Amino acid sequence: IDGHRYHLGNHRLLEELGFCSPEIETALDHLERQGKTVVILSNETQALALFAVADTVKDTSRAAIGELHALGVKTLMLTGDNPHT
């Protein structure tokens, strides 16, 4: 944007860019322990913002999984979220 580079990514990207600090690590840990996935906006020199997003479980999810199990279908969840999520 106007000749400046911005990054939008996850915790790993922030570490690769060398922009992690103890304060940011604490904030990320706090949000991730709440089951949130954090997306980080940074410019060329530092993190600018943390966006925490979370999915909600639908009311029908438990019944749908139960029906699949009753049919003999084994289920599992694949996710790229952090381990706490």
C-alpha positions in Angstrom: 0.0 0.0 0.0 1.6 3.3 -1.1 4.9 1.5 -1.4 4.8 -0.1 2.0 4.5 -3.9 2.6 2.1 -5.3 5.1 1.7 -8.9 6.3 -1.4 -10.6 7.5 -0.7 -14.0 9.0 -0.4 -16.2 12.0 1.9 -16.5 15.0 4.5 -18.5 13.0 4.7 -15.7 10.4 5.2 -13.1 13.1 8.1 -15.2 14.5 9.6 -15.6 11.0 9.5 -11.9 10.6 11.2 -11.4 13.9 8.4 -9.2 15.4 7.5 -11.3 18.4 8.1 -9.7 21.8 7.3 -11.0 25.3 4.2 -8.7 25.3 2.9 -10.1 22.1 3.6 -13.7 23.1 1.6 -13.1 26.3 -1.3 -11.6 24.4 -1.3 -14.4 21.8 -1.2 -17.0 24.6 -4.1 -15.4 26.4 -6.2 -15.3 23.3 -5.3 -18.8 22.1 -6.1 -20.3 25.6 -9.6 -18.9 25.1 -9.9 -21.1 22.0 -9.4 -18.2 19.6 -7.4 -18.1 16.4 -5.3 -15.0 16.1 -4.5 -13.2 12.9 -1.8 -10.6 13.0 -1.3 -7.5 10.9 2.2 -6.1 10.7 4.1 -3.6 8.6 7.7 -3.8 7.7 9.0 -3.3 11.2 6.4 -4.4 13.8 3.0 -5.9 14.6 0.2 -3.4 14.3 -2.9 -5.3 15.4 -4.1 -8.7 16.6 -7.4 -10.0 15.4 -8.9 -12.9 17.5 -11.6 -15.0 15.8 -13.6 -17.9 17.1 -16.0 -20.3 15.7 -19.1 -21.3 17.6 -20.4 -24.8 17.7 -23.8 -25.1 16.0 -26.7 -26.5 18.1 -27.1 -29.3 15.6 -23.5 -30.4 15.6 -23.7 -32.9 18.4 -26.8 -34.6 16.8 -25.2 -34.7 13.4 -22.0 -36.4 14.8 -24.2 -38.8 16.8 -26.1 -39.7 13.6 -22.8 -40.3 11.7 -21.6 -42.6 14.5 -24.9 -44.5 14.5 -24.3 -45.2 10.8 -20.8 -46.5 11.6 -18.9 -43.5 10.3 -15.8 -42.6 12.3 -15.3 -38.9 12.7 -12.4 -36.7 13.5 -11.6 -33.0 13.3 -8.7 -31.6 11.2 -7.7 -28.1 11.9 -4.9 -25.7 11.4 -5.8 -23.8 14.5 -3.5 -23.6 17.6 -3.5 -26.6 20.0 -5.7 -24.8 22.5 -8.4 -24.2 20.0 
